[in-house]
Amino acid sequence: MKYDSVIIGSGITGLTSALVLAQHGYRVAIVEKNRSIAPLLRRFKRGNVWCDPGFHYSGGFEESGVLSILLRYLRMRDDIRPIPMVNDGYDILYLDDREIPIPCGMEQVGETLCTYFPRSKQAINKYIEKIRLIMEATPFVNFDINWDDFARSPYNTESLEHFLDSVGAEEDLKELLGQYGRFLYGVSAGEVPLSIHALIMGSFYKSPKTLMHGGDEIVDAYEKRLQQEGVDIFCNNPAIKIEVDDNRRLKTIKTGNGEMLECEHCISTIHPSLLADILPADAVRPAYLSRLRGLENTNPPFAVYLEVDNVPEKIAYSNLYKLSRLTEKSIGVMACDPIKYDNKKRGLCILRESPENKFPKERYGSYKRTAAYIEYKQRETNNLVTQFKELLPGIAGGVKVVDSATSYTYERYTGTPGGSMYGVKQSVNQIKLSSLTAIRGFYLAGQSIHLPGIMGGVISGFLGASNIIGLETIWNEVRECR
């Protein structure tokens, strides 16, 4: 079979790249190892509740927001139904004995932080101003930038911690911002580039929203549009070999079911380290393959899904974060399917970062649950439920565990080594991979390449497609959707 472009991986980046290319008349195919597209975005049901494994809330869904503009370009914005979160406390943070609500709006966030950290008022003002400046200077975040002034944002080598130190932030404020951000991009304050922190947190500060039917709403909208544009999707069919000609130009993608997909271009959106086993060794340098294999990842999550009676009003449309200086003691509590909230039964998700993959030898394809694994999963589930009840003692009754997920679970669903939550670490200590490769016509995209999260994944999909269509063309078209 012959295509103009083949996309490896059907996460949010792969789906976006495929749709952008298809809208420009390219014949596109997606190859996906799982049985359905976007496995981490798609909800699942346990008992009476829907569970969201990968999407809980995001910035960028306001009318003039990043995601609204890009989804209008993809002709699906009307199928997405955002729900506003609590205006004066969409996230409620607990640090030591303090409860700190984070309000909607950049200015309001600054004012709240000044209330709780008055000794750091000047530092907070500089922090908020720096976030604004970075967002205003970044294409695909600020769509008012003209092409003549367009430049991809330089990779910021200053960490969040270094910046906060330089403006005189007190220790508790640094701890709060660092641990809070880590939940949303997976990197510590000492490692995360200030630019990554600013783009992710800034989008949440401006206008956080959840969706009426969680991640299903995004998946359904993409499926509809991909079908309309005639994109072929091969599920249960991973890419297993990339073939090139004598001039190192991409020729064929070989799949696990034996298909040979001829193509001019390919965008890989899977974890970059997985490419080390499918790239032709004679087309790339050994040092590049070693680098792919040695990439440092963000940690995997451990998740517990609950059916709960009589949910307190404070978390009806808010998330709770219990922050600790010990990462494994920090937890996040997020609601599932908020439209069904009626002060009765509903689903909640409890998340904790796992410091390591306890079962690195258990892999998708050699799937075997050992007694040690089952015991570990049950023990960690119980520990997380205990932490949850300590955070909300009034909810102790009527709590039922309906499912839980380990790093191994996430690895099986996504293929990402170790079940990493946000892929490769965006770190000042790790050089970013380029989207360009030594193989002509073969490109990289995804949260490991550009920016983590839903918003970052969609932006990366556009940037991936721009390597084929042309960045100026895409930019000028997207700006028409403001």
NUFIDO-556981 format. One line per 4 residues: number of its first residue (from 0); their letters; for each residue x, y, z of C-alpha. Coordinates in nm, 2 decimals, padded with zeros to 4 digits. Each point is the difference from the previous one (the first is absolute). Layout:
<atoms>
NUM> a> X Y Z  ... .
</atoms>
This chain:
<atoms>
0> mkyd> 00.00 00.00 00.00  00.12 00.35 -00.08  -00.05 00.31 00.20  00.13 00.36 -00.01 .
4> svii> 00.05 -00.01 00.38  -00.01 -00.26 00.27  -00.04 00.09 00.37  00.14 -00.24 00.26 .
8> gsgi> -00.21 00.02 00.32  -00.35 00.12 00.06  00.03 00.22 00.31  -00.12 00.36 -00.02 .
12> tglt> 00.31 00.10 -00.20  -00.03 -00.27 -00.26  -00.37 00.06 -00.05  00.07 00.38 -00.04 .
16> salv> 00.28 -00.04 -00.25  -00.21 -00.25 -00.20  -00.30 00.24 -00.02  00.21 00.30 -00.09 .
20> laqh> 00.16 -00.19 -00.29  -00.33 -00.14 -00.11  -00.16 00.34 -00.01  00.28 00.10 -00.24 .
24> gyrv> -00.08 -00.28 -00.24  00.26 -00.26 00.11  -00.09 -00.37 00.01  00.07 -00.10 00.36 .
28> aive> 00.02 -00.32 00.20  00.03 -00.04 00.38  00.16 -00.31 00.14  -00.07 -00.08 00.37 .
32> knrs> 00.11 -00.29 00.21  -00.32 00.01 00.22  -00.34 -00.13 -00.09  -00.14 00.35 -00.02 .
36> iapl> 00.13 00.35 -00.05  00.09 00.23 00.28  00.00 -00.27 00.27  00.11 00.24 00.28 .
40> lrrf> -00.27 00.26 -00.08  -00.29 -00.24 -00.03  -00.21 -00.05 00.31  -00.09 -00.34 00.14 .
44> krgn> -00.29 -00.10 00.22  00.01 -00.19 00.33  -00.33 -00.06 00.17  -00.20 00.32 00.02 .
48> vwcd> 00.29 00.24 -00.09  00.19 00.11 -00.30  00.38 00.03 00.06  00.24 00.23 -00.18 .
52> pgfh> 00.35 -00.14 -00.03  00.17 00.28 -00.18  -00.22 00.32 -00.02  -00.13 00.18 00.30 .
56> ysgg> 00.01 00.37 -00.08  00.20 00.25 -00.21  00.06 00.36 -00.08  -00.06 00.14 -00.35 .
60> fees> -00.37 -00.08 -00.05  -00.12 00.36 00.05  -00.13 00.16 -00.32  00.33 00.17 -00.09 .
64> gvls> 00.21 -00.28 00.16  00.27 -00.21 -00.17  -00.21 -00.31 -00.02  -00.31 00.17 -00.12 .
68> illr> 00.19 00.17 -00.29  00.17 -00.32 -00.11  -00.31 -00.21 00.03  -00.19 00.25 -00.21 .
72> ylrm> 00.26 -00.04 -00.26  -00.06 -00.38 00.02  -00.37 00.07 -00.04  -00.10 -00.17 00.33 .
76> rddi> -00.02 00.27 00.26  -00.38 -00.01 00.00  00.01 -00.37 00.11  00.20 00.09 00.31 .
80> rpip> -00.20 00.11 00.30  00.22 00.16 00.27  -00.13 00.04 00.35  00.14 00.29 00.22 .
84> mvnd> 00.16 -00.09 00.33  -00.05 00.18 00.33  00.10 00.36 -00.07  00.16 00.07 00.34 .
88> gydi> 00.16 -00.34 00.04  00.02 -00.23 -00.29  00.30 -00.17 00.17  00.03 -00.02 00.38 .
92> lyld> 00.35 -00.05 00.12  00.10 -00.13 00.34  00.35 00.07 00.12  00.08 -00.08 00.36 .
96> drei> -00.30 00.14 00.20  -00.10 00.25 -00.27  -00.29 -00.03 -00.24  00.06 00.23 -00.31 .
100> pipc> -00.27 00.03 -00.27  00.13 00.09 -00.35  -00.25 00.23 -00.18  -00.06 00.04 -00.37 .
104> gmeq> 00.19 00.29 -00.16  00.36 00.10 00.00  -00.04 00.31 00.20  -00.22 -00.18 00.26 .
108> vget> 00.27 -00.28 00.03  00.26 00.27 00.08  -00.23 00.17 00.26  -00.07 -00.33 00.17 .
112> lcty> 00.36 -00.10 00.02  00.08 00.34 00.15  -00.26 -00.05 00.27  00.15 -00.33 00.11 .
116> fprs> 00.37 00.10 -00.06  00.01 00.37 00.08  00.38 00.00 00.05  00.03 -00.11 -00.36 .
120> kqai> -00.23 00.26 -00.16  00.27 00.15 -00.23  00.11 -00.35 -00.10  -00.36 -00.10 -00.08 .
124> nkyi> -00.06 00.31 -00.21  00.32 -00.08 -00.20  -00.10 -00.36 -00.04  -00.35 00.08 -00.14 .
128> ekir> 00.15 00.27 -00.23  00.26 -00.25 -00.13  -00.27 -00.26 -00.08  -00.19 00.27 -00.19 .
132> lime> 00.32 00.10 -00.20  00.08 -00.36 -00.09  -00.35 -00.07 -00.12  -00.02 00.32 -00.20 .
136> atpf> 00.33 -00.09 -00.17  -00.09 -00.36 -00.09  -00.16 -00.09 -00.33  -00.30 -00.24 00.02 .
140> vnfd> -00.07 00.15 00.34  -00.02 00.36 -00.12  -00.17 00.01 -00.35  00.04 00.37 -00.04 .
144> inwd> 00.37 -00.04 -00.09  00.06 00.08 -00.37  00.20 -00.23 -00.22  00.27 00.26 -00.04 .
148> dfar> 00.04 00.00 00.38  -00.04 -00.38 00.03  00.27 -00.21 00.16  -00.03 -00.32 00.18 .
152> spyn> 00.06 00.06 00.37  00.36 -00.06 00.10  00.04 -00.29 00.25  00.02 00.18 00.33 .
156> tesl> 00.31 -00.12 00.19  -00.11 00.17 00.32  -00.19 -00.22 00.25  -00.30 00.10 00.19 .
160> ehfl> 00.19 -00.03 00.33  00.29 00.22 -00.13  -00.25 00.27 -00.10  -00.18 -00.01 00.33 .
164> dsvg> 00.33 00.02 00.18  00.10 00.30 -00.21  -00.31 00.19 00.09  00.02 -00.08 00.37 .
168> aeed> -00.30 -00.24 00.05  -00.02 -00.16 00.34  00.05 -00.37 00.04  -00.37 -00.09 00.06 .
172> lkel> -00.10 00.18 -00.32  00.26 -00.18 -00.20  -00.12 -00.33 00.15  -00.36 00.08 -00.09 .
176> lgqy> 00.06 00.10 -00.36  00.25 -00.28 -00.06  -00.22 -00.28 00.13  -00.31 00.14 -00.15 .
180> grfl> 00.16 00.03 -00.34  00.15 -00.35 00.02  -00.35 -00.15 00.00  -00.07 00.17 -00.33 .
184> ygvs> 00.33 -00.06 -00.19  00.19 -00.26 00.21  00.33 00.18 00.06  00.14 00.15 00.32 .
188> agev> 00.05 00.38 00.05  00.38 -00.05 -00.03  -00.02 -00.16 -00.34  -00.30 00.14 -00.18 .
192> plsi> 00.08 00.29 -00.24  -00.18 00.32 00.10  -00.15 00.02 -00.34  -00.17 -00.34 00.03 .
196> hali> -00.13 00.09 00.34  -00.13 00.33 -00.13  -00.18 -00.14 -00.30  -00.17 -00.29 00.19 .
200> mgsf> -00.09 00.18 00.32  -00.09 00.32 -00.18  -00.26 -00.17 -00.20  -00.16 -00.15 00.31 .
204> yksp> 00.02 00.33 00.19  -00.18 00.18 -00.28  -00.31 -00.22 -00.04  -00.01 -00.36 00.12 .
208> ktlm> -00.28 -00.22 -00.12  -00.11 -00.36 00.00  -00.22 -00.16 -00.27  -00.35 -00.13 00.02 .
212> hggd> 00.10 -00.36 -00.07  00.37 00.01 00.07  00.25 -00.14 -00.24  -00.28 -00.18 -00.21 .
216> eivd> -00.11 00.34 -00.12  00.35 00.06 -00.16  00.03 -00.35 -00.14  -00.35 00.00 -00.15 .
220> ayek> 00.06 00.34 -00.17  00.33 -00.12 -00.15  -00.16 -00.33 -00.12  -00.28 00.19 -00.17 .
224> rlqq> 00.24 00.23 -00.18  00.25 -00.26 -00.10  -00.28 -00.21 -00.16  -00.12 00.31 -00.18 .
228> egvd> 00.35 00.07 -00.14  00.05 -00.37 -00.11  00.29 -00.08 00.23  00.08 -00.37 00.02 .
232> ifcn> 00.05 -00.13 00.35  00.19 -00.33 00.07  -00.06 -00.11 00.36  00.16 -00.30 00.17 .
236> npai> 00.27 00.06 -00.26  00.32 00.16 00.13  00.29 00.13 -00.22  00.28 -00.25 00.03 .
240> kiev> 00.25 00.11 -00.27  00.08 00.32 -00.19  00.16 -00.05 -00.34  00.20 00.25 -00.20 .
244> ddnr> 00.16 00.02 -00.34  00.37 00.03 -00.08  -00.02 00.38 00.05  -00.15 -00.03 00.35 .
248> rlkt> -00.34 00.11 -00.12  -00.30 -00.16 00.17  -00.15 -00.28 -00.21  -00.23 -00.23 00.20 .
252> iktg> -00.15 -00.06 00.34  -00.03 -00.37 00.08  -00.28 -00.09 00.25  -00.05 -00.29 00.24 .
256> ngem> -00.27 -00.15 -00.22  00.23 -00.01 -00.30  -00.12 00.31 -00.19  00.26 00.19 -00.19 .
260> lece> -00.12 00.37 -00.01  00.19 00.20 -00.26  00.02 00.36 00.08  00.17 00.33 -00.07 .
264> hcis> -00.01 00.12 00.36  -00.04 -00.15 00.35  -00.06 00.17 00.33  00.08 -00.21 00.30 .
268> tihp> -00.19 00.10 00.32  00.09 -00.29 00.22  00.26 00.01 00.27  00.33 00.07 -00.17 .
272> slla> 00.19 -00.28 00.17  -00.23 -00.25 -00.17  00.14 00.11 -00.33  00.35 -00.14 00.08 .
276> dilp> -00.13 -00.35 -00.09  -00.18 00.09 -00.32  00.23 00.25 -00.16  00.24 -00.14 -00.27 .
280> adav> 00.34 -00.01 00.18  00.19 00.09 -00.32  -00.20 00.33 -00.04  00.06 00.16 00.33 .
284> rpay> 00.31 00.03 00.22  00.06 -00.25 00.28  00.03 00.30 00.24  -00.36 00.11 -00.10 .
288> lsrl> -00.14 -00.35 00.08  00.19 00.01 00.34  -00.14 00.34 00.07  -00.36 -00.12 -00.07 .
292> rgle> 00.05 -00.30 00.23  00.15 00.21 00.28  -00.27 00.28 00.02  -00.12 00.08 00.35 .
296> ntnp> -00.37 -00.02 00.05  -00.25 00.15 00.23  -00.13 -00.24 00.26  -00.31 -00.21 -00.04 .
300> pfav> -00.32 00.05 00.19  -00.19 -00.23 00.24  -00.37 00.06 -00.03  -00.30 -00.11 00.20 .
304> ylev> -00.36 00.04 -00.11  -00.27 00.03 00.26  -00.38 00.00 00.01  -00.09 00.24 00.27 .
308> dnvp> -00.32 00.10 00.19  -00.08 00.36 00.10  00.30 00.18 -00.15  00.08 00.33 00.18 .
312> ekia> -00.10 00.31 -00.19  00.36 00.13 00.00  00.11 -00.27 -00.25  -00.31 00.00 -00.23 .
316> ysnl> 00.18 00.21 -00.26  00.34 00.03 00.16  00.31 -00.22 00.04  00.19 -00.06 00.32 .
320> ykls> 00.38 -00.03 00.03  00.16 -00.10 00.32  00.36 00.11 -00.05  00.30 -00.15 00.18 .
324> rlte> 00.37 00.05 -00.01  00.01 -00.38 -00.04  -00.13 -00.05 -00.35  -00.16 -00.34 00.07 .
328> ksig> -00.21 00.16 00.28  -00.15 00.26 -00.24  -00.34 -00.10 -00.14  -00.26 00.16 -00.24 .
332> vmac> -00.37 -00.05 00.02  -00.21 00.06 -00.32  -00.36 -00.05 -00.09  -00.12 -00.22 -00.28 .
336> dpik> -00.30 00.09 -00.22  -00.09 00.32 00.18  -00.32 00.05 -00.19  -00.16 -00.29 00.20 .
340> ydnk> 00.07 00.17 00.33  -00.31 00.00 00.21  00.13 -00.03 00.36  -00.04 -00.38 -00.04 .
344> krgl> 00.23 -00.27 -00.13  00.28 00.11 -00.23  00.35 -00.10 -00.12  00.32 00.15 00.14 .
348> cilr> 00.35 -00.07 -00.11  00.30 00.01 00.24  00.34 00.05 -00.15  00.35 -00.04 00.14 .
352> espe> 00.33 00.00 -00.17  00.19 -00.32 00.02  00.37 00.05 00.06  00.09 -00.31 -00.21 .
356> nkfp> -00.15 -00.28 -00.19  00.00 -00.29 00.25  -00.05 -00.26 -00.27  00.23 00.10 -00.30 .
360> kery> 00.01 -00.35 -00.14  -00.38 -00.03 -00.05  -00.08 00.13 -00.34  -00.29 00.01 -00.24 .
364> gsyk> 00.03 -00.32 -00.21  00.15 -00.21 00.28  -00.30 00.08 00.22  00.00 -00.19 00.33 .
368> rtaa> -00.13 00.13 00.33  00.22 -00.15 00.28  -00.10 -00.05 00.36  00.25 00.27 00.09 .
372> yiey> -00.16 00.25 -00.25  -00.35 -00.07 00.13  00.11 00.05 00.36  00.19 00.32 -00.09 .
376> kqre> -00.31 00.14 -00.18  -00.23 -00.07 00.29  00.24 00.14 00.25  00.05 00.33 -00.19 .
380> tnnl> -00.37 00.03 -00.07  -00.07 -00.03 00.38  00.27 00.26 00.08  -00.15 00.24 -00.25 .
384> vtqf> -00.35 -00.04 00.13  00.13 00.06 00.35  00.17 00.32 -00.11  -00.33 00.11 -00.17 .
388> kell> -00.20 -00.06 00.32  00.25 00.20 00.20  -00.04 00.29 -00.24  -00.38 -00.02 00.01 .
392> pgia> -00.09 -00.16 00.33  -00.37 00.08 -00.05  -00.02 -00.22 -00.30  00.13 -00.32 00.19 .
396> ggvk> -00.33 -00.18 -00.05  -00.14 -00.11 -00.34  00.34 -00.04 -00.18  00.03 -00.29 -00.24 .
400> vvds> 00.31 -00.08 -00.20  -00.11 -00.09 -00.35  00.34 -00.03 -00.17  00.37 00.10 00.02 .
404> atsy> 00.29 00.04 -00.24  00.37 -00.05 00.05  00.29 00.11 -00.21  -00.03 -00.34 -00.17 .
408> tyer> -00.36 00.07 -00.09  00.10 00.33 -00.17  00.28 -00.16 -00.18  -00.23 -00.27 -00.14 .
412> ytgt> -00.24 00.26 -00.12  00.24 00.25 -00.15  00.32 -00.19 -00.07  00.19 00.27 00.17 .
416> pggs> 00.30 -00.16 00.19  -00.08 -00.03 00.37  -00.34 00.16 -00.05  00.14 00.35 00.01 .
420> mygv> -00.27 00.26 00.06  00.14 00.28 -00.22  00.26 -00.18 -00.21  00.35 00.13 -00.02 .
424> kqsv> 00.10 00.25 00.27  00.00 00.36 -00.12  00.30 00.08 00.20  00.28 00.26 00.01 .
428> nqik> 00.23 -00.30 00.05  -00.11 -00.18 -00.32  00.05 00.13 -00.35  -00.33 00.00 -00.19 .
432> lssl> -00.04 -00.23 -00.30  -00.05 00.17 -00.33  -00.31 -00.08 -00.20  00.23 -00.05 -00.30 .
436> tair> 00.19 -00.32 -00.05  00.28 -00.13 -00.22  -00.26 -00.18 -00.21  -00.15 00.23 -00.27 .
440> gfyl> -00.38 00.01 00.04  00.00 -00.14 00.35  -00.10 00.23 00.29  -00.06 -00.01 00.38 .
444> agqs> -00.29 00.16 00.19  -00.18 -00.05 00.33  00.03 00.12 00.36  00.35 -00.14 00.02 .
448> ihlp> 00.11 00.23 -00.28  -00.19 00.32 00.06  -00.23 00.06 00.29  -00.18 -00.24 00.25 .
452> gimg> -00.37 -00.03 00.06  -00.31 00.03 -00.22  00.07 00.35 -00.12  00.37 -00.08 -00.06 .
456> gvis> -00.10 -00.32 -00.19  -00.23 00.19 -00.23  00.26 00.27 -00.07  00.26 -00.27 -00.07 .
460> gflg> -00.24 -00.15 -00.25  -00.01 00.32 -00.19  00.38 00.04 00.02  00.05 -00.35 -00.12 .
464> asni> -00.22 00.06 -00.31  00.17 00.33 -00.06  00.32 -00.19 -00.09  -00.19 -00.14 -00.30 .
468> igle> -00.24 00.29 -00.09  00.21 00.29 00.10  -00.01 00.20 00.32  -00.09 00.33 -00.16 .
472> tiwn> -00.29 -00.15 -00.18  -00.14 -00.16 00.31  00.06 00.31 00.22  -00.18 00.23 -00.23 .
476> evre> -00.30 -00.23 -00.04  -00.03 -00.06 00.38  00.01 00.37 00.07  -00.32 00.03 -00.21 .
480> cr> -00.18 -00.20 00.27  00.07 00.24 00.28 .
</atoms>
